[in-house]
């Protein structure tokens, strides 16, 4: 497929080419210790909320397998699934936003582009990831006044305490979107951060499980019911993005997981 233009492939296969209104920087290829930035020319992926897409020029963050130095494993990639599942971190960011996990820097950059955001503090434990993103000048592709909003701090997300109040905490330190540790880890972070509002990556799947445990399998998902689960079961000041559309979007995310044979929760 590498010799066929993506636009031609979409016509041949009937699968749309993925696009996003969010900022996508140019990621240069390069290595830093155990980490590598690379690109996949053309591939396919299902969205978090949507169906199958054709993807062209997809950036990848790879990590060297500790047991096999010749093997590189995908840690993060800007696939439709990743972008759609991380959109709330950009869309809902405001005031002083703290982001747990640098990854490819995509959420931090798009959060900084949000006019409601005054400052973005990114917490990252791995110095090699910080150096890789820094040397790639990815954040430097932003307008200077937007890039100036972003500060990367080397620290443990489970221990970091802010020097100033945090308005919005976005937690994303896990490899699988439905990590079984996500809820407990986010509670630990929030205990230290005390943000006014919180969102953790993949919270839709945990909210769905909590709703079903409380209200049963036959009860239609409602925003009021989700808020009750947030307050009484998850016990976090979770932000519920997309307003009245959120229950339907959760249903779509769950349906996609089930259709693809993926669990609603999984261990790392």
N, C-alpha and C positions, 0 to 999 in steps of 0.2 A: 504493500500500500504506500510505501514511502515515495514512489514515483508518481503518484496520482494526487492531483490538487484536492484539498479538502472539500472545496465547493463542488467539484465533480463527484466526489464520493457521496456527498449528501444527496445528490440527485440519483445516483445509481442505487444506493441502499435505502433511501427514504428516511434516513436518520438525520435530524437537524444538527447543525454545527453549533456548539455551545458558545454563547457570548454572555457577558455580564456587564452591568452598568458600573461596577466597582473598578477601582484602579488596579491594573495588572502591570507591575514593573517588569523590566527586562532582567532576567536572571542569567548572569554569565556562568559558564561552567567553571568549576574550580574545586579544590580540595583544601581541607583544613583538619589535619589530624585524622580523626575517625569519621569525619563528615565530608560529604560531597554534594555540590549542586550540579544538576544535570537537566536534560530536557528529553522528553519523549516526543518524537516527531508527530505521530498520529496514533490515536487509540480511541477506545470507547469507555464510557462510564455512565452509571446511573446517578441521577441527582439524589439529594437527600429527600426532597419533596417531589421531584419530577422523575420522568422515565429516562430512557436511554438517550445519550448524546454522543456525537462525534466530537473528539477533542483534538485540537492541533497545537503543537508547540507547548505541551504541558510541562511546566517546571517541576522538578523533583528534588527533595532533600533526602539523601541516602545516608545510612549509617553502616559502617563496617561491622560485620559480625565478629564479636569477640572471640568466638571459637574457630572461625575460619576467615582469616584476613583477606582472602581472595573474594569473599562473598559480600556484596553490598545489598542492604535491605532498605526498602522504601520506608522512611519514617513519616514523611508528609509529602503531599503533592497537591497542586492546585487543580484538582479535578472538580467537576460539577458538584459531586457529593461534598467535598471539603468546603468549597465556596458557599454553597447553599446552607450548610450546617453551621458555618461560622458567620454568616451575615448578621445575626443579631448583635455580635460583638462590635460591628461597625455601625449598624443602623441605630442601636440603642445607646451607644456611648455618649457620655455627657460630662461636663465639668472636669473634675480630675478623675481620669479613668486609669485604673490599674489592670494590667494584663499579665496573667501568670503563664509564662511560657512564651519565648520569642519565636520558635519555629522558623518559618521563612519570612517573618516580619510583616506578613500580608495584613493581618488584623490590625496591628499597630499603625500601619500606614493609612489604612482606610478609616480607622477610628480618628486619627489626627486630621483627616480631611473632612470630618463631620464638623460643621460650624458650631455645634453645641458643645464641642470639646475644647477645654482650655489647656489641658496638659495630659500627656500619656506617659505613664511609668510602666516599663516592661521589666518583669522579674525573670531572670534566666540563670540557672545554676551552672550550665556547661560553658566554660570559657571558650572552647573551640567553636561552638555555635555562634557566640557573640563575635568572635574574630572573623568567622566565615561571612556572616552577614555584613559586618563592618567593612571588610576588605572588598566585598562585592559592590559597595557603594549603592546598595538598593535604596536605602532611605534617602540618599543624595539625589535620587531621581524626582523627589517631591519638590515643590516650590520651597525656597529657603524658610519662609515664615511657617510653613506646615511642618517641615522637618524639625524645626526648632522646638516644636511641642513635645517631641519624643525623647525620653531619657531611658537608657537601658541600664539596669542595675544588676550586678552579679550577686545573687542571693538565692537562698532556698525558699521556694514558694510556700512551704509549710511552716516557715519560721519568720518570714519577713513582716516587719511592722512599719507602717508609713510614718514619716515625719510630719505629714500634714493630712487633713481629712481626705478620704476617698469617697467620691460620689458614686462611682460605678466600678464593680469588680467583675472582670471577665476571666474565668478560669479555664485553661486548656493545657494541661500538662500530660495528657494520656495519649497513648498511641491509638488504641481503638476508641471509636466514638462512644461506645456503650460500656466503658470500663466499669467493673463492679465497685471500684474504689472511688469513683468520681464524687458521689454524694458525700461520703465521709471526708474525703480530702477537701472538698469545698467548704464544708462546715469548719474544718480545722483552719483553713485560710481565713475565712470570715471572722473567726474568733479573734485572730490577730489584727485583721484589717479594719473591721467594723465599718464596712462600706454601707452607704444608704440603700443601694440596690445591687443585686448579684445576678449574674447569668453564668451557668457552666455549660461547656460544650456537650451536646447530646442530652440536655435536660429534658427534651421532649419525650424521649423513650422512658426515662425514669418517672416523669409525670404521668405518662399513660399507665404504667404499672401501678403507681400509687392510686390513681383514679379507679382502676379496675378492682384493686384490693378493697377499696372503701365502698364503692357503689355497685360492684358486680359487672358481669360481662355484657348485660343487655342494656344498661343505662347509657343513653347518648352522652357523648363528651360535651361538657358545657364549660364556659369560662368561669361561672360561679363555682362549679364543682372543682375545677382546677385550683382556684384561689383557696378553697377550703383545704385541699391536699397540701398546698404550699404552706399554709399557716399551721396546720395540725400534724402533718406527716413529715414533710421535708424540713420544716422549721428553719427556713432561710428567707430573707427578704428578696425572694426571686422576682425578677422582672419578667413579665409575660409579654413578649413582643407580638406584633401583628394584631393586637386588640381582639375584636370579635372573630377574626379569621383564624386565631391561633388554634382552637380545637380542631378545625378541619385540617389545618396544616400538620398537626400532630398525628391525626388519623392517616394522612398521606405518608408521613415518614414511617409510621409503623407498618402500613400496608407494603411499602417498598421493602422493608426489612424482611417481612414474612414471605413476600413473593420471591425474594432472592435467597431464601433459606438462611437468613442471618439472625442471630439471637438478639433479643432486646437488651441483654446485658452479656458481657463476656470479660474474662480475665485477660490481663495484658500478656 
